[in-house]
Amino acid sequence: MANTHSKSTLALYQYRACPFCARTQQVINGLNIDIESRDIQRNPKYRTELIQKGGSPQVPCLRIENDKGQVQWLYESADIIKYLKATNSAAISA
């Protein structure tokens, strides 16, 4: 069974040809985390949402919504990977 972040809802804004997105997706798969993938090239609604709410069309971007409905937009593949590894190890040790 895949690990889930019970305290957060996660969505990864990305597109298929992006090497940084692919790197991030490899880590997600390796950690066995369920994260909704939102392709901004195939679905213009996701691109618009990313720009309007996240502030930039840059991908990858991880949308993190906590259990209180507060949303954080995390850009940069290295930062996303660091966050996922930290929260995944915290969830495992809890």
N, C-alpha and C positions, 0 to 999 in steps of 0.2 A: 504494500500500500504506500502511496506517495505521501511525503510530508506535506502538511498544509500549515499556513500561518494563520492560526485561529484568531489572533488578535488583529490581523491586517488582511485586507483584500488587495491583491497585487495584479497589475496588468503591465505587460511589456509592450511598448510602442516600438515598432521595428519595421524593417522590410527585408526581403529575402536576399538581395545582392549586397547587403551591408556586411563587411567583414567583422566589424565590431559587434554587430547584432548576432552574428553567427558565433562569435567567441562567447558572448553572454549566454546564448542559448545552450551551448555545450556545457557550461557550468550549471545551468538550471537542470539540464538533463542528468548530469553527473550527481547532483545533489538530490535528484528525484523530487523536485518541488513542482506542485501544480500552479502554474501562472498562466493567466489568459494572455494570448498573443494577439496583438492588434497591429495588423499590417497597414501602414499609412499609405502605401502605394495602391493597394487593392481596394481600400475602403476610404474614400475622401473624407468621410465623417470623422474618422480617427485622426487624420492629419489636421483637420480644422480644430478638433478638440485639443490636440496636443499643442497647437499654436495658441489658441485662445486661453486655455487653462494652465498649460505648462509654461508658456511664454516663448517657446522656440520650436522650430520644426526638427531640431536635432534628434537623431536616434543613435543608439538605443536610449530610451527613457523609461524608467520604472515608475509607475504611478502606485503610490502606497496610500491606502485609505485605512485608517485605524478604526477601531470599534466604536469610536465616538463620531465618525464621519469626517474627521479632519484628513485632508489630502496633502501629501508631499510628492513633489515631482523630482526624481533623482536622475540626473544626466551623467554621462561618461561611463563607459563600460567597466573601467577599473573600479569606480566607486560603486556601481551596481553590484558587481561581483563581490566586492568586500562586504557590502551590506548583506547580501544573500548568504554568504558563508558565515558571517557573524550571527545573523538571526537564526540560521538553520542549526548551528552548533548550540545556540542557546535553547532552542526548542527541543533538541535531542537530550540535553543535560537536565531539562526541567522535569 
